[in-house]
């Protein structure tokens, strides 16, 4: 997986246009969230308070013009925006909301293979939280006496989850084309300060890497995020450099990291009915081969011990590593850490 939020170059004035487009997209997203998060009709004034970007409108006339454009944009995008009121017998102020039944996707059925892929993808992309501006919109709705139905927002904005603290600031710097500095701990070397123009963030064999231009070495470099040993500091303005055209961040990472270690065989003791993803990609499954009833021996290939240990530890007591020993030790280390926490 490669995260490259920005294009490689912009024409004159392109940065300003891109910024305007980003603000408009964020405003429309927040408007959809506000109108989807409640079953009540929202008045214009409530919407103006709930959507942070509308605060930039100096006058009510300016807000209403922007809101009218946004309504048309949503309808052109196929969002079922309804107009109505709480009591049809009285001429109350018109309210707005999104017809969630019309907006929702129909029931989707997946094959076992597709479910296995989605299960793996969910380890990277999770739908547990909203962006900061969207969260503020929900808070403002509550302050207006409108209780949001947050269950309707699942899937509006997936967000990358990683264990590395450097991921979020480096991703933001990559998106904004902003140079950064950080302390980097090399394998077997002393920590050193690096000054980098971030190009892209790449997931490679279970680890996250930053690809960018190292100003100190005047060349492209690859940095493993888990080795960033300090806070990431911005050292320049947004849009102050261009990403070279035609680069392939994954190829750069592959060339820097070197050949991947050949996979090894791992033997796992798996409780009956569990470990479905492991079973699907298994080289073999020996049903009932365990010492206890309802235990199967599942043989899989392991390329990266640490990545495989993360997955196996997630099954808890349902999966036990029989071999190799280093994989068993890595899983035990994680389980002990979880128990200690």
N, C-alpha and C positions, 0 to 999 in steps of 0.2 A: 504494500500500500504506500502510495506517495501522496503527500499533502502539499500541493502547490497552489495557494490561494490566489496568486496574482499572475497576470500574463507577463511575457518576457519584456515587452517594451510598450511605450505609450506615445502617441503623436502629441504635438504641441497642444496643450490644453486638455489632453487626455486624462491626466491625473485628477484635474478638477471635475471633469465629467464623470470619471469613475467614482469619485467621492460622493457626488450628487446621487448617482445611481445606487450606491451602497446605502445612503441615508434613506432614499425612497424605498428600497427593498426592506430595510429594517422597519420603516414606518408601516408599510403594508403588512409585514409579518406581525407586528404588535397589534395592528388593527384587527387582523384575523383572530389573534389570541384573545383580545378583549371581547370580541363579538361571539367567540365560540365558548368562552369560559363561563357563561351564565345562560340560564334559560329565560331570564327577564329581558324585556326590551330596554335598551340603553338610549338615553337622550343624547343629543349632540354635546351638551355640556358635560355629561358623564364621560363620553368618549374623549372629549378634549382633555379632560383631567387624567384619564387612564392611559392614554398613549403619549409617552414622553415627548416625541418629536413635535406634537402640536403646540407645545409650550413655546416654540420658536416663533409662532405667529404673533405679530405685534398687535393685531386687531381681530375682532370677531369676524369682520368681513374677509380678512386674509385666511382665517381658519376655515370659514365656510367654503371658500373657493378651493382650498386644498382638499377639504373633506369631500367635496363633490367630485373632484378629479379622482381621488382615491376610490370612491364608490364605483365609478365607471371602470377604473382599472381592475378592481376585484371582479366585477361582473364579466369583463372581457376575459379574465383568467378562469372563468367558470365557477367562481365562488357564489353560492346561492344566498345573496344578501337580501333579507326581507325587511319590509317597512311595516310598522303597525303600532299598536298601543295596548296598554293593560286593560282598558275598559272601552269596548267599541260604542257604548251608549253615550260617552262623553267625548268631546273634542279635545282630548289630551294632546300634549306635544308629541309629535311623531317619534317613535323609537326605532331602533335598528337591532338586528341580530342575524346570526347565520343559521340557516336551517341545517342542523347537524345531521338529520336523517338523510337529507338530499346530498350533503357534503361528504358523508362517510363512504368509505369503499364498500363494495359488496363483499359477501363472505368469500374468503380466499382459501383454497385447499392446496396443500403442498404434498409432494411425494416424500417418502422417507429420506431420499437423497437430498432434496431441497431443504428439508428440516435440519439435516446434519450440517449443511453449509451455513444456514442461518444461525444455528447454535454456535458455530465457530466464529461467525462474524459478530455475534453479540458480545464476544469477549473483548472486542475492540470498540464497537459502536453500541452505546447504551442510550436509552431514552428516559433516563431518570431525572433529568433536570432541564430547566429552561435557561436561556441566556439572561444576563443581568438586566437589560432593559425590559425583557418580557416579564421577568419576576417583579420588577417595579410596577409594571402595568397591573399585575394581579393584586399587589399590595394596595394600589390606589383604588381598584375596584372595591376591595373590602372596606376601605375608608369611606366609600360612598354608600355603604350599606348593601352592596351587591356581593353575595357569596359566590365565588367562582366554583365551577365544577371542573376541577383539574383533571379528572379522569378523561375528559374530552380532549385534552391537549397531548396525550401520549402520541408520539410520532411526529409532532409538529417540527421539532428541531433535534435530531440526533446529535450527540456530542461525544467526542473522543475521550475515552477514559484511559489514563496511563498512570504508572506509578512514579514516573520521573517528574519532580517539581519543575524542571526546566522546560517541560513540553509546552505548557500554555504560553509563557512569555516568548519562547522561540517561534512557536506557530504564529503568534500575533506579529512578531517582527518580520517573519517571512511574508505574511499577508500584506503588511504595510511597507515592505521594502525599506526597513530601518536597520542600520548597522548596530551591532551590539558588542559588548565585551563580557567575558566571564572567565572564571578560573577553571582550567581543564586539567584533569588528572590523567596523565598517560599511563598505560600499562607498564609497570616497572620503572616509571620516571617520576620526577618531582612535579607538583602542580605548577602551572604557568598561566599567565593571563593571555587570553586570545582576543583579537579584535576581528570580527567576522561580518561579512555581508551575507545574510542568510538567503539561500535560494529555494530550498525545499526540505521537508522532513519526510523520511522514508522509513517504513517498517520492513526490516530484512531479517528473516529467520527468527522472528520473535523479539527482536530488539529495535529500538528507535534510534535513527541517526539523523544528524543535521548535515546537509550538503551546502557549502557556501564558499565564498572567496575569503581566504585568510589574508588579511592586510599585512600581517607581520611577515609572512612568507611569500607574499605576492603570487599566490597560486590557489587553485581550488583544493579544498580539504574536506575530510569527512570526520565528524565528531559524534561519538556515542553519547547519547543523552544521559545515560546512567553515570558517566564520568564527569559531568559538569558539577563542579564542587562549590559553586557560589551562586548567588542570585544573578540573574541575567539583567544587565544594565544597558539601556539604550544610549548610544553615543552619537547620534546624528538625527537628522530630520527624516520624516517619512518620505518615500519616493526619491531618495537621494542617489539611488543607483538603479541600474537595469540588470535583470537576469539575462545572461547570454542566451541568444536564440539557439534552438536545436539541441540543448543539453538533455541528457537522459539521466536523472538523478539515480535511478536504480542501477544503471550501468556503472556509474561512478562509485557507488557503494560496493557493488560486486567486485570491481577492480581493486578497490582499496582493502576490502576485508580478505580477499583471496578465496581459494576454493573452499567449498563447504565440506566439512568432515563427512565421510560416507556413513550412511545410516547403519545402526546396529540393531540386533534383535533384542527385544525386551519381553520377558515373560511375566504376565500379570495374573493374579488370582482375583477374579471378578465375581461378585455376587450375582446370582441369576436375576435377570430383569433390569440390571443397571449397566452403566458404562456403554450406552448405545453407540455413541460416537466412536469409542475405541473398538467396539465390535465391528462396526461398519468398515473400518479401514484395516482390520486385522489381517495378518497373513494366514492365521489359522485360529480356530476356536475349538477347544477340547471340552465338550459339554460333560459336566459331572466329573471332571478330572481332579477336582480339589479334594482335600481330606475330609471336608464336611459336606453334607447334603446341600445342594443348591449353589455350589461353587464351580465355576468354569475357569479353565486356563486359557487366557487370550494372549496371543503372540502378535506384537506390533513392531514396526520399525521406528527407531528413535534416532534423530539427527542431532538434536540439541538437548542435552540433559536438563538444563535449567528450564527451558520452555516446556518440555514434557513433564517435568516435575510440577510446574505450575498447574498444568491441566489435571494430572493424576491426583494431586493433593486436593483438588476441588471435589473429588468423589468421596473424600473422607474414608470411612471404614469399609466402603463397598469395593474398593480396589486396593490390593496389596501387591507391591512389587516383589517378585521372586528373584529376578536378575535383570540387568547387571547391578552390582553392588553400589556403584556411584550414583545410579538413578534412585535406588532405594534410599541411600543416605540423603540425597537432595529432597526427596519427598518427606522423609522423617523430620528433617530440619525445618521444613515449612510447617508441618503439623505441630511440632513442638512450639514453634514461634506463635502459631495461632492459639494454642492452648495457654501459653504464657500470657498472651494479650487478653 
